[in-house]
Amino acid sequence: MKTILKTTLAVWLICAAIAHGAVVRYDLTISEKIIAPEGKRVTALAINDSIPGPTLRFRVGDTARIRVHNRLPKEDTLLHWHGLLLPNAQDGVPYLNTPPIPAGKFFDYEFPLTHAGTFWYHSHKGLQEQRGLYGAIVVEPAQPQGPAVDRDHVVVLSDWINEHPDEVMRTLLRGDEWYAIRKGNMQSIWGAHKAAALGEYFSREWSRMPPMDISDVAYDAFWANGKKRMPLESKSGERVKLRLINAGASTYFYVHSATGPLTIVAADGQSVEPVQVKRLLMGMGETYDVIVVLPASGRYEVRATAQDDSGYASIFLGTGTEHLAKNIPKPDLYSMGWMVAGLKKDEGPASKPEPPRPLSPYRKLRALASTQPPDTAPVREIELRLTGNMQRYMWSFNGKMLMEESTIPVKRGEVLRMKFINDTMMHHPLHLHGHFFRLLNGQGDFAPLKHTVDVPPMARAAIEFLANEQGDWIFHCHLLYHMKAGMSRVISYDDQGPNHKPKLDYKSMNPWTFNMDATAQTNFSEGRAGWRNARNNLDFTWDHGFEEKEYELDLVWKRYHNRNWSSLYGYRFTNEHDAKNRAFGGAQYRLPLLAYSTLTVDSEGDLRTGLAKSLQLTNRLSLENELEYDTHSDWEWHGGLEYRLNKRWSITGGYHSDHAFGIGLNFKW
């Protein structure tokens, strides 16, 4: 009875607030902006000439009226209101539910504010979020609530790279390891030796598992409210609420403070029972409200460290002598321990000691009131495996990208329970639009409500939500480049008709990109150039000996089927002695130790088999080995060293059985 009375009173208060709420107007202008964060002038995108954009403030019961002007020279744009429950047409996903705004035009958003908390907004068009299109949203409750604080600050965490995000995506799609090399995080035999982990290194390779990857991109800067170092107004002895927002495109942050533990009071805008953590791991798209208590004197750092330890951003609270936060231990690139941590993340009590590099604090989160859905709602359960291939940069659910399988149907009134199994070696922050879900973390009726959940490598997680909306809502990995690569689904309500198909931007999916890997040495030239998308390569390959003046030129279609098998079809042009031009077909298979074998048969009846293996000796130095047997031309082999100078160029040298010794350069594009 008491619960019914409390619920009735809450509904009445919300209705009363809405009835008397204000109309809050904002004008937001999206335009280009020249910045030089690392001394290099680059073109960013800004909202009202600012990165991040202005903080939008409302109160429960208000109506938001936001006019968004597109002042970009050519690009369409639009904004998504991350974490807000609003009408489907206002959600801001291009084509699916909101039309993109053409250059020179504007769009008026209007929606009610029905729930309090810390949220944010960002572009959902292409990779514009990475270029600076994001900002904070703060919705105050209709009546004051929550722990008392002396200060209340918004902290928007983000990452920045001077390269254009389209070039970043192209680099990732071609499977280039340059970003790991640039950060010094490339796994190598020498690195494994220094870490006393050679056994684990070769055991991983024997199991055909690629190197563990903490972060895909090498960033030039990490920001808090657009700066590497940011003071926030506060005085010694105060209780300060920090509204933390991870607006990074592909960076998990550890947030930690020189003052001691952080007290979490809200997650994704939803209040939780206060709980302390020493270090808070935040996935992209997540928000946390934390309270920091400042000592009686001094100026204290709250630091947000990138999970791969490639940099950090800092805010400072208080006045006086500066106190820095302690460094977080560097990640162990060669140990399987952090993967095992993901497997065991739900084991043991929530109060067990916090490790130096903790996972997300989900086990500790507990809602203030019951979040159980109605007992009468039917429950349907689905399983989604998180799948991917770093070499081809394919990211998917159940092995299928968005363009291959787009929809998860849902019936209004049911509870959809989603179980996730992460089959990859990366964290994935999964975000659901238009709903809050219950994070099934062992808290029973008091499971916390969230809109984004991190699933660690090789781990499992489960959520459920009451399907109480209508239309189509996107569900995706909030690592921006994973989403762009296809790790998304549409939650589609089935009352839209049996022939309904979600409106998606198919033109931007699975793009074809040009790439090249070419070597010119004093003795010969070889390489590959062509176009590729997620499952196909259309390549021109060559091998040309300068002294013999013999060549082989292949036109090849390679079809990727799964992480081990690919098929090959092509036509070979050659001027080699006693050889003819010919068609060929065959397959490539990935062996243990990450060696690649090929077998082809050609139209002249000849068989060709090959074996290739790359050994990463140091962060920049690799040993490239190839062995080939052809029933017509007999044995051929090649071994050589490649030292990576930068993203484009390497020094190469080695011996080829047909062309002898040589030294030269390799070019990648």
C-alpha positions in Angstrom: 0.0 0.0 0.0 2.8 2.4 0.9 4.5 1.6 -2.4 1.3 2.5 -4.3 1.0 5.7 -2.4 4.6 6.7 -3.1 4.2 5.8 -6.8 0.9 7.9 -7.0 2.6 10.8 -5.3 5.6 10.7 -7.6 3.4 10.6 -10.7 1.3 13.5 -9.4 4.4 15.5 -8.7 5.8 14.8 -12.2 2.4 15.7 -13.8 2.2 18.9 -11.8 5.8 19.8 -12.8 5.0 19.2 -16.5 1.8 21.2 -16.2 3.8 24.2 -14.9 7.1 23.6 -16.8 8.8 26.3 -18.8 9.6 26.3 -22.5 13.4 26.4 -22.7 14.9 27.5 -26.0 18.4 27.1 -27.4 19.9 28.0 -30.7 22.8 25.7 -31.7 25.0 26.5 -34.7 27.2 23.7 -36.1 30.2 25.1 -38.1 33.8 24.4 -38.8 36.5 25.8 -36.5 40.3 25.9 -36.9 42.1 24.7 -33.8 45.7 23.8 -33.0 45.6 21.5 -29.9 49.1 20.0 -30.5 50.6 22.9 -32.5 49.2 21.7 -35.8 46.3 23.7 -37.3 43.4 21.4 -38.2 39.8 21.8 -39.0 37.4 20.7 -36.3 33.6 21.0 -36.0 32.1 23.1 -33.2 28.8 24.0 -31.7 28.3 27.7 -31.1 32.1 28.0 -31.9 32.9 25.8 -28.9 34.3 22.3 -28.2 32.4 20.9 -26.3 29.2 22.7 -27.2 27.3 24.6 -24.5 25.8 22.8 -21.6 22.0 22.6 -22.0 20.2 23.0 -18.7 16.5 22.1 -18.0 14.2 21.1 -15.2 11.9 18.1 -15.2 8.6 19.3 -16.7 10.3 21.8 -19.1 9.8 21.6 -22.8 13.0 21.8 -24.9 12.8 23.8 -28.1 16.2 23.6 -29.8 16.9 25.0 -33.2 20.0 23.4 -34.8 21.6 25.4 -37.7 23.9 23.6 -40.1 26.6 26.1 -41.2 28.9 23.4 -42.6 30.0 24.0 -46.2 28.8 20.7 -47.6 28.0 18.1 -45.0 24.6 17.1 -43.6 24.4 17.0 -39.8 22.0 16.5 -36.9 22.1 15.9 -33.1 21.2 12.9 -30.9 20.1 13.6 -27.3 21.9 10.7 -25.5 20.0 9.2 -22.6 16.9 11.3 -22.9 13.5 9.6 -23.2 11.7 11.5 -26.0 9.5 11.1 -29.0 11.0 8.8 -31.7 11.1 11.5 -34.3 13.3 13.6 -32.1 16.0 11.0 -31.3 18.4 12.2 -33.9 19.5 9.1 -35.8 19.8 10.0 -39.5 17.1 8.5 -41.8 16.0 6.0 -39.1 13.9 8.5 -37.2 15.1 12.0 -37.9 16.0 13.6 -41.2 19.6 14.9 -41.5 19.9 18.7 -41.7 21.3 19.8 -45.1 24.1 22.4 -45.3 22.7 25.9 -44.8 19.4 24.7 -43.3 18.1 24.2 -39.7 15.9 21.8 -37.8 13.7 22.4 -34.8 13.7 19.8 -32.1 11.0 19.8 -29.5 10.5 17.3 -26.6 9.5 17.2 -23.0 12.0 16.6 -20.2 10.5 13.8 -18.1 13.4 12.6 -16.0 16.4 14.2 -14.2 20.0 13.5 -14.5 23.3 14.0 -16.4 23.1 13.3 -20.1 24.7 14.6 -23.3 24.2 15.3 -27.0 26.3 14.5 -30.0 26.2 14.1 -33.8 25.0 10.7 -35.0 26.1 11.5 -38.6 29.1 9.7 -39.9 32.2 10.3 -37.7 31.3 14.0 -36.8 31.3 13.2 -33.1 35.1 12.6 -33.3 35.6 16.1 -34.8 34.0 17.9 -31.9 30.2 17.7 -32.1 29.2 17.0 -28.5 28.1 18.7 -25.4 26.4 18.2 -22.0 22.8 18.1 -20.8 21.8 18.7 -17.2 18.2 18.1 -16.2 17.4 19.1 -12.6 14.6 17.4 -10.7 11.3 19.2 -10.2 12.0 19.2 -6.4 15.5 19.2 -4.9 16.8 15.7 -4.1 20.0 13.8 -3.6 23.0 14.4 -1.3 23.8 18.0 -0.5 26.8 19.5 -2.2 28.6 22.9 -2.2 29.4 22.8 -6.0 28.0 21.1 -9.0 30.3 20.9 -12.1 30.0 19.3 -15.5 33.1 17.4 -16.8 33.0 16.3 -20.5 35.8 13.9 -21.2 36.9 13.4 -24.8 39.7 12.3 -27.2 41.2 14.2 -30.1 43.2 13.1 -33.1 44.7 15.5 -35.7 43.9 13.1 -38.5 40.5 13.4 -40.2 38.3 10.6 -38.8 37.6 9.3 -42.3 41.4 8.7 -42.7 41.4 7.0 -39.3 38.6 4.7 -40.4 40.4 3.9 -43.7 43.5 3.0 -41.7 41.6 0.7 -39.4 39.7 -0.9 -42.3 42.9 -1.9 -44.0 44.1 -3.7 -40.9 47.1 -1.5 -40.4 48.8 -1.8 -36.9 50.2 1.7 -37.1 48.3 3.2 -34.2 49.5 0.4 -31.8 53.1 1.0 -33.1 52.8 4.8 -32.6 51.7 4.3 -29.0 54.4 1.7 -28.3 51.8 -0.9 -27.6 52.5 -3.3 -30.5 53.0 -6.8 -29.1 56.4 -8.2 -30.1 58.7 -11.1 -29.3 61.2 -8.7 -27.6 58.4 -7.2 -25.6 57.2 -10.6 -24.5 60.7 -11.5 -23.6 61.1 -8.4 -21.4 57.8 -9.2 -19.8 58.8 -12.8 -19.2 55.8 -13.8 -21.2 57.1 -15.6 -24.3 55.1 -18.7 -23.4 51.8 -16.7 -23.2 52.8 -14.8 -26.5 53.2 -18.0 -28.5 50.3 -19.7 -26.8 48.1 -16.9 -27.9 49.4 -17.1 -31.5 49.1 -20.9 -31.5 45.4 -20.5 -30.6 45.1 -18.1 -33.6 44.2 -15.2 -31.4 45.4 -11.8 -32.6 47.2 -9.5 -30.1 45.0 -8.0 -27.4 44.0 -4.5 -28.3 43.0 -2.0 -25.6 42.3 0.9 -27.9 42.1 1.1 -31.7 43.4 4.7 -32.2 46.5 6.6 -31.2 45.2 10.0 -30.0 47.0 13.3 -29.9 45.1 14.7 -26.9 42.6 13.9 -24.2 40.4 16.7 -22.9 38.3 17.6 -19.9 35.9 20.3 -21.1 38.0 20.9 -24.2 41.3 21.3 -22.3 44.1 19.0 -21.1 44.2 20.8 -17.8 41.1 22.5 -16.4 40.6 24.3 -13.0 37.1 24.2 -11.7 35.8 26.8 -9.2 35.9 25.3 -5.7 37.2 25.9 -2.2 39.0 23.7 0.3 36.7 21.7 2.5 33.8 21.7 0.0 31.8 18.8 -1.2 31.9 18.9 -5.0 29.6 17.0 -7.4 31.2 16.2 -10.7 28.9 15.2 -13.5 31.3 13.0 -15.5 30.5 12.4 -19.2 32.6 10.1 -21.4 32.2 11.7 -24.8 35.2 10.0 -26.2 34.9 8.4 -29.6 37.0 5.3 -28.7 38.6 5.9 -25.3 37.7 4.3 -22.0 38.8 6.5 -19.1 39.9 5.6 -15.6 38.8 8.5 -13.3 40.7 8.9 -10.1 41.3 11.6 -7.6 44.2 12.8 -5.4 41.6 13.4 -2.6 40.9 9.7 -2.3 37.8 7.6 -3.2 35.0 8.9 -5.4 31.5 8.5 -4.2 29.1 7.5 -7.0 25.6 8.8 -6.6 24.2 8.4 -10.1 25.0 6.3 -13.2 23.7 7.2 -16.6 21.5 9.9 -15.0 19.8 7.5 -12.6 20.3 7.8 -8.8 22.0 4.9 -7.1 22.8 4.1 -3.5 26.1 6.0 -2.7 29.1 3.8 -3.2 32.8 4.5 -3.1 35.4 3.5 -5.7 39.1 4.4 -5.9 39.2 4.3 -9.7 36.2 4.5 -11.9 36.3 2.9 -15.4 33.9 4.7 -17.8 32.9 3.4 -21.2 32.1 5.7 -24.1 28.6 7.1 -23.7 28.4 6.5 -19.9 27.8 9.2 -17.4 28.4 9.1 -13.6 27.7 11.7 -10.9 30.4 11.5 -8.3 31.1 13.5 -5.1 34.6 14.6 -4.2 35.3 15.9 -0.7 38.1 18.4 -0.7 40.6 18.4 2.3 40.9 21.6 4.4 43.7 22.9 2.2 45.4 22.3 -1.1 44.6 22.0 -4.8 43.8 18.5 -5.9 43.9 16.8 -9.2 41.0 14.6 -10.5 42.6 12.8 -13.5 41.0 10.9 -16.4 43.5 8.4 -17.7 43.1 6.6 -21.0 42.7 2.9 -20.5 45.7 2.2 -22.7 47.8 4.7 -20.6 48.5 6.8 -23.7 47.6 10.1 -22.0 45.2 11.8 -19.6 43.2 14.9 -18.9 43.1 16.7 -15.5 40.8 18.9 -13.6 41.9 20.7 -10.4 39.7 21.5 -7.4 40.5 23.7 -4.4 43.3 26.2 -3.8 46.8 26.1 -2.5 49.6 23.5 -2.8 49.0 21.2 -5.8 48.5 17.5 -5.1 48.6 15.1 -8.1 46.7 11.9 -8.5 48.8 8.7 -8.5 49.6 7.1 -11.8 47.5 4.1 -12.7 49.6 0.9 -13.4 50.4 0.4 -17.0 48.4 -2.3 -18.8 50.2 -5.7 -19.1 49.9 -6.3 -22.8 51.1 -9.9 -22.6 49.2 -11.3 -19.6 45.8 -12.9 -20.0 44.9 -11.6 -16.5 42.8 -8.7 -17.6 40.8 -11.1 -19.9 40.3 -13.5 -16.9 39.1 -10.5 -14.9 36.3 -10.0 -17.4 35.4 -13.7 -17.2 35.2 -13.5 -13.4 33.7 -10.0 -13.1 30.5 -11.3 -11.5 32.1 -13.6 -9.0 32.6 -12.8 -5.3 31.1 -10.1 -3.1 30.7 -6.5 -4.3 32.8 -5.4 -1.3 36.0 -7.4 -2.4 39.2 -5.3 -2.7 39.4 -3.2 -5.8 42.2 -4.2 -8.2 44.7 -1.5 -9.5 42.9 -1.5 -12.9 39.3 -2.3 -12.1 36.5 -3.1 -14.4 33.3 -1.0 -14.4 31.7 -0.7 -10.9 28.5 -2.5 -12.0 28.5 -5.1 -9.2 28.3 -2.2 -6.6 25.5 -0.3 -8.3 22.1 -0.5 -6.6 19.0 1.5 -7.5 17.2 3.5 -4.8 13.9 1.8 -5.5 12.7 -1.4 -7.1 13.1 -1.4 -10.9 11.2 -4.6 -11.5 9.0 -4.6 -14.6 5.3 -5.5 -14.2 4.8 -9.2 -13.3 2.2 -9.5 -16.0 4.7 -8.6 -18.8 5.9 -11.7 -20.8 9.7 -12.1 -20.9 11.5 -13.0 -24.1 15.2 -13.8 -24.1 17.8 -13.4 -26.9 21.5 -14.0 -27.0 23.9 -11.7 -28.8 27.5 -12.7 -29.3 29.9 -9.7 -29.8 32.1 -10.6 -32.7 34.8 -9.0 -34.7 38.0 -9.2 -36.8 40.7 -6.6 -36.1 42.6 -7.5 -39.3 39.6 -6.5 -41.5 38.1 -4.2 -38.9 34.7 -6.0 -39.0 32.6 -5.6 -35.8 29.2 -7.3 -35.5 26.6 -9.2 -33.5 26.4 -12.9 -34.0 28.9 -12.6 -36.9 26.7 -10.3 -38.9 27.1 -6.6 -39.5 24.1 -4.1 -39.6 23.9 -4.3 -43.4 23.7 -8.1 -43.2 21.1 -8.3 -40.4 19.6 -5.1 -39.3 16.6 -5.8 -37.0 15.7 -7.2 -33.6 11.9 -7.2 -33.5 10.2 -6.4 -30.3 6.5 -6.5 -29.2 5.1 -3.6 -27.2 4.4 -4.7 -23.6 7.0 -7.5 -23.4 10.2 -7.5 -21.5 13.2 -8.2 -23.8 16.1 -9.8 -21.9 19.4 -9.5 -23.8 22.4 -11.7 -22.9 25.7 -10.7 -24.3 28.7 -12.9 -24.8 31.9 -11.1 -25.8 33.9 -13.3 -28.2 36.5 -10.5 -28.9 39.6 -9.2 -27.1 38.1 -5.7 -26.7 35.7 -3.9 -24.4 32.4 -2.9 -26.0 30.1 -0.2 -24.6 26.6 -1.1 -25.8 24.1 1.8 -25.9 20.3 1.5 -26.3 18.3 4.5 -27.6 14.9 5.5 -26.3 14.9 3.2 -23.2 16.5 2.6 -19.9 17.3 -1.1 -19.2 17.9 -3.0 -16.0 21.5 -4.1 -15.6 21.2 -7.6 -14.2 24.1 -7.3 -11.8 23.0 -9.4 -8.9 21.0 -6.7 -7.1 17.6 -8.4 -7.7 14.7 -6.0 -7.6 17.1 -3.1 -7.2 19.0 -3.7 -10.4 20.2 -0.2 -11.6 18.8 1.4 -14.6 21.3 2.4 -17.4 21.3 3.1 -21.1 24.9 2.0 -21.7 26.7 -1.2 -20.6 30.3 -2.2 -20.9 31.0 -5.8 -21.8 34.7 -6.6 -21.1 36.8 -9.0 -23.3 35.6 -12.6 -23.3 33.0 -11.7 -20.6 29.2 -11.9 -20.4 26.5 -9.4 -19.3 22.7 -9.3 -19.3 20.1 -6.5 -19.4 16.4 -6.4 -19.8 13.9 -3.6 -20.6 10.2 -3.1 -20.8 9.2 -2.5 -24.5 7.0 0.5 -23.9 7.8 2.7 -26.9 7.0 2.6 -30.6 8.9 2.9 -33.9 12.6 2.1 -34.5 15.4 2.6 -32.1 19.1 2.0 -32.7 21.2 -0.2 -30.4 24.9 -0.1 -31.0 28.5 -0.2 -29.8 29.4 3.3 -28.7 33.0 2.9 -29.8 32.4 5.1 -32.8 34.5 3.2 -35.3 32.9 -0.1 -34.3 29.5 1.3 -34.8 30.6 2.7 -38.2 31.9 -0.8 -39.1 28.6 -2.4 -38.5 28.2 -3.2 -34.8 24.6 -2.1 -34.6 21.0 -3.4 -34.7 17.6 -1.7 -34.9 15.1 -2.4 -32.1 12.0 -2.4 -34.2 8.5 -2.5 -32.7 6.4 -5.1 -34.6 3.2 -3.0 -34.8 4.6 -1.2 -37.8 3.4 -3.9 -40.2 4.8 -7.2 -41.5 6.6 -5.5 -44.4 8.2 -2.7 -42.4 11.9 -2.2 -42.9 13.9 0.4 -40.9 15.1 3.4 -42.9 18.9 3.1 -42.8 21.7 5.0 -44.5 22.8 2.0 -46.7 25.0 4.3 -48.9 27.4 4.9 -46.0 27.6 1.2 -44.9 30.4 -1.1 -45.8 32.3 1.4 -47.9 34.9 0.5 -50.5 38.3 2.0 -49.6 41.5 2.1 -51.7 44.7 0.8 -50.1 48.2 -0.1 -51.2 51.2 -2.0 -49.8 54.1 -1.7 -52.2 57.8 -2.5 -51.8 60.6 -1.4 -54.2 64.1 -2.8 -53.5 67.3 -2.8 -55.4 66.6 -6.3 -56.8 62.8 -6.4 -57.3 59.4 -4.8 -56.6 56.3 -6.5 -55.2 53.1 -5.3 -53.8 49.3 -5.0 -53.8 46.9 -2.2 -54.6 43.2 -2.3 -54.7 39.8 -1.7 -53.2 38.3 -3.5 -50.2 35.2 -3.6 -48.0 34.4 -5.8 -45.1 34.2 -9.1 -46.9 35.8 -8.4 -50.3 39.2 -7.5 -51.8 39.6 -6.5 -55.4 43.4 -6.4 -55.8 46.1 -5.9 -58.4 49.3 -7.7 -57.2 52.7 -7.8 -58.7 56.2 -9.3 -58.5 58.8 -7.9 -60.9 62.5 -8.8 -60.9 64.7 -6.0 -62.2 67.6 -8.1 -63.5 65.6 -10.9 -65.0 62.9 -8.5 -66.2 60.2 -11.1 -65.5 56.9 -10.3 -63.9 53.7 -11.8 -62.6 50.7 -9.5 -62.4 47.5 -10.9 -60.8 44.0 -9.5 -60.8 42.4 -11.1 -57.7 39.0 -11.2 -56.0 39.3 -12.4 -52.4 36.2 -13.2 -50.5 36.4 -13.3 -46.7 34.1 -16.0 -45.2 35.2 -16.1 -41.5 38.3 -15.4 -39.5 40.1 -18.5 -40.9 38.8 -19.0 -44.4 38.8 -16.9 -47.5 38.4 -17.8 -51.2 40.5 -16.5 -54.1 39.6 -16.1 -57.8 41.7 -14.2 -60.4 43.6 -14.0 -63.6 47.5 -14.0 -63.9 49.5 -12.2 -66.5 53.2 -13.3 -66.8 56.2 -13.2 -69.1 58.1 -15.9 -67.2 59.8 -18.5 -69.3 57.5 -21.3 -70.6 54.5 -19.8 -68.8 51.1 -18.6 -70.0 48.5 -16.2 -68.8 45.9 -18.1 -66.9 42.9 -18.0 -64.6 43.1 -19.4 -61.1 41.0 -20.1 -58.0 41.6 -21.4 -54.5 41.5 -20.6 -50.8 43.4 -19.1 -48.0 43.4 -20.6 -44.5 44.7 -19.2 -41.3 46.8 -21.7 -39.4 47.9 -21.8 -35.8 50.6 -19.3 -35.0 48.7 -16.9 -37.2 50.5 -18.2 -40.4 48.5 -18.0 -43.6 48.4 -20.9 -46.1 47.1 -20.7 -49.7 46.2 -23.3 -52.3 45.2 -22.5 -55.9 44.7 -24.3 -59.1 45.0 -22.6 -62.4 43.4 -23.1 -65.9 46.7 -24.8 -67.1 46.3 -27.5 -64.5 49.2 -26.3 -62.2 48.9 -26.2 -58.4 50.4 -23.5 -56.3 50.7 -23.6 -52.5 52.1 -21.0 -50.2 52.8 -20.2 -46.5 53.4 -16.8 -45.1 54.2 -15.7 -41.5 55.1 -12.3 -40.0 57.1 -12.2 -36.8 56.9 -9.0 -34.9 60.4 -8.7 -33.4 60.1 -5.3 -31.7 57.6 -2.5 -31.7 58.7 -1.3 -35.1 60.7 -4.2 -36.5 59.2 -7.3 -38.2 60.5 -10.3 -40.0 58.5 -11.2 -43.1 58.7 -14.8 -44.4 57.1 -16.4 -47.5 57.5 -19.9 -48.9 55.8 -21.0 -52.2 55.7 -24.1 -54.3 54.3 -24.2 -57.9 54.1 -27.4 -59.9 55.3 -25.4 -62.9 58.0 -23.1 -61.5 59.1 -25.1 -58.5 60.1 -23.6 -55.1 60.3 -19.9 -54.3 61.0 -18.2 -50.9 61.6 -14.8 -49.5 62.7 -13.6 -46.0 63.3 -10.0 -45.0 63.2 -7.3 -42.3 60.8 -4.3 -42.3 61.4 -1.4 -40.0 58.4 1.0 -39.7 59.5 4.6 -39.9 56.0 6.2 -39.8 52.5 5.6 -41.0 53.4 5.5 -44.7 57.1 4.4 -45.0 59.2 1.5 -43.9 62.8 0.4 -44.6 63.0 -3.1 -46.0 65.7 -5.5 -46.9 66.1 -9.2 -47.4 66.8 -12.2 -49.7 64.5 -13.5 -52.4 65.3 -16.9 -54.0 64.7 -15.5 -57.5 66.1 -12.0 -57.1 68.9 -12.4 -54.5 69.7 -9.7 -51.9 68.1 -6.2 -51.9 67.3 -3.2 -49.8 64.6 -0.6 -50.3 61.5 1.1 -49.1 57.9 0.0 -48.4 55.0 2.3 -48.9 51.5 1.9 -47.3 48.4 3.7 -48.2 
